[in-house]
Amino acid sequence: MNLCSTIRHIKAELTVPGNDSENPLSFVSGLPVGIPLDIALHSVSSENRLWLRITRSENSTQFVSLDTNLCNGSNEVNRLTFTAPFYRTPKASSFTLRVCIGMECLFEDIHVTKGYAGPKHVLVYLCQEKNVYLRMV
């Protein structure tokens, strides 16, 4: 058996510039909010389908597709500044979102997930979840 390709460590780095519990993003209840993100992708091909998973609670998850063609950088590390929309702002004075990046597994032997707007296959997550803090204006 011959291996003809190189094994690479694929990962992503995700930051929310200037956001922490002391400096939350502002939002208006019931209206979408933009979440500014700085993303670094390590050894990720432009053929990979990437998704941003935004979770408010166990029952409230939203997916946003990431276009890797918008990245700039070398082949090993690509960088992207992206504003992700979050549509389900609650009627609360403040809340926290959890955000992470996943890569869709396009292998034939993995079953398709249930139908909704988002990935059609199982995701492999490339980074740890980041908290995004928000406070109503």
C-alpha positions as CSV (number, residue, x, y, z in Angstrom):
1,M,0.0,0.0,0.0
2,N,1.4,3.4,-1.0
3,L,0.4,6.7,0.4
4,C,0.6,9.3,-2.3
5,S,-0.4,12.4,-0.4
6,T,0.9,14.3,2.5
7,I,-0.9,14.3,5.9
8,R,-1.6,17.9,7.0
9,H,-2.8,19.3,10.3
10,I,-5.9,21.3,9.5
11,K,-7.1,23.9,12.0
12,A,-8.8,27.3,12.3
13,E,-8.2,30.2,14.6
14,L,-11.2,32.4,15.4
15,T,-11.2,35.8,17.2
16,V,-13.8,38.4,17.9
17,P,-11.8,41.7,18.0
18,G,-12.5,43.9,21.0
19,N,-15.2,41.6,22.4
20,D,-15.3,40.3,25.9
21,S,-17.6,40.3,28.9
22,E,-16.5,43.9,29.7
23,N,-16.9,45.1,26.1
24,P,-20.0,43.4,24.6
25,L,-21.3,44.0,21.1
26,S,-24.5,46.1,20.9
27,F,-27.8,44.8,19.5
28,V,-31.4,45.7,19.2
29,S,-33.8,43.0,20.2
30,G,-35.6,41.3,17.3
31,L,-33.2,42.7,14.6
32,P,-30.2,41.0,13.1
33,V,-26.7,41.8,14.5
34,G,-23.4,41.5,12.7
35,I,-20.6,39.7,14.5
36,P,-17.1,40.8,13.4
37,L,-14.7,37.9,13.1
38,D,-11.0,37.5,12.3
39,I,-10.4,34.0,10.9
40,A,-7.1,32.2,10.1
41,L,-7.3,28.9,8.3
42,H,-4.3,26.6,8.4
43,S,-3.9,24.0,5.5
44,V,-7.6,24.4,4.4
45,S,-8.2,23.9,0.7
46,S,-10.5,26.2,-1.2
47,E,-12.4,23.0,-2.2
48,N,-13.5,22.5,1.4
49,R,-16.9,23.6,2.5
50,L,-16.6,25.6,5.7
51,W,-19.5,26.6,8.0
52,L,-19.7,29.0,10.9
53,R,-21.9,27.5,13.7
54,I,-23.5,30.1,16.0
55,T,-25.3,28.7,19.0
56,R,-27.3,30.6,21.6
57,S,-28.8,27.5,23.4
58,E,-29.2,23.8,22.9
59,N,-32.2,24.5,20.7
60,S,-31.0,27.6,18.9
61,T,-28.2,27.0,16.3
62,Q,-27.6,28.9,13.1
63,F,-25.2,28.1,10.3
64,V,-23.4,30.6,8.0
65,S,-21.4,29.4,5.0
66,L,-17.9,30.7,4.7
67,D,-16.5,31.4,1.2
68,T,-12.9,30.3,1.3
69,N,-12.3,32.2,-2.0
70,L,-12.5,35.5,0.0
71,C,-9.3,34.5,1.9
72,N,-6.0,36.1,1.4
73,G,-2.6,34.7,2.4
74,S,-0.3,31.8,1.6
75,N,-1.3,28.3,0.8
76,E,-0.6,27.2,4.3
77,V,-2.3,30.1,6.2
78,N,-5.3,32.0,4.8
79,R,-6.8,35.0,6.6
80,L,-10.3,36.3,6.4
81,T,-12.2,39.2,8.1
82,F,-15.9,38.4,8.1
83,T,-19.0,39.8,9.6
84,A,-21.4,37.0,10.4
85,P,-25.1,37.8,10.6
86,F,-27.1,36.5,13.6
87,Y,-30.8,36.7,13.0
88,R,-32.4,35.4,16.3
89,T,-31.7,38.2,18.8
90,P,-33.8,37.5,22.0
91,K,-35.8,39.9,24.1
92,A,-33.1,40.1,26.8
93,S,-30.8,42.8,28.1
94,S,-27.7,40.7,27.3
95,F,-26.8,37.2,26.1
96,T,-23.9,35.1,25.0
97,L,-23.3,33.2,21.7
98,R,-20.9,30.4,21.1
99,V,-19.2,30.5,17.7
100,C,-16.9,27.9,15.9
101,I,-15.9,26.8,12.5
102,G,-16.6,23.4,11.0
103,M,-15.5,21.7,7.8
104,E,-18.1,19.6,6.0
105,C,-17.2,15.9,5.5
106,L,-18.0,15.0,1.9
107,F,-17.1,11.3,2.2
108,E,-19.6,9.0,0.6
109,D,-19.9,6.7,3.7
110,I,-21.1,9.5,6.1
111,H,-24.8,10.0,6.2
112,V,-26.5,13.2,5.3
113,T,-27.9,15.3,8.2
114,K,-31.5,16.3,8.5
115,G,-32.7,18.9,6.0
116,Y,-32.4,22.5,7.0
117,A,-30.5,25.6,5.8
118,G,-26.9,24.6,6.7
119,P,-24.5,21.8,6.0
120,K,-25.7,18.7,4.3
121,H,-23.0,16.4,5.8
122,V,-21.5,16.0,9.2
123,L,-19.1,18.7,10.4
124,V,-15.6,18.3,11.8
125,Y,-14.8,21.3,14.0
126,L,-11.5,23.0,13.4
127,C,-11.4,25.3,16.5
128,Q,-12.7,25.6,20.0
129,E,-15.9,27.6,20.5
130,K,-15.5,31.3,21.2
131,N,-17.9,33.2,23.4
132,V,-19.4,36.3,21.8
133,Y,-20.9,38.8,24.4
134,L,-23.9,41.0,23.4
135,R,-25.8,43.7,25.3
136,M,-29.0,45.5,24.2
137,V,-28.7,49.2,23.2
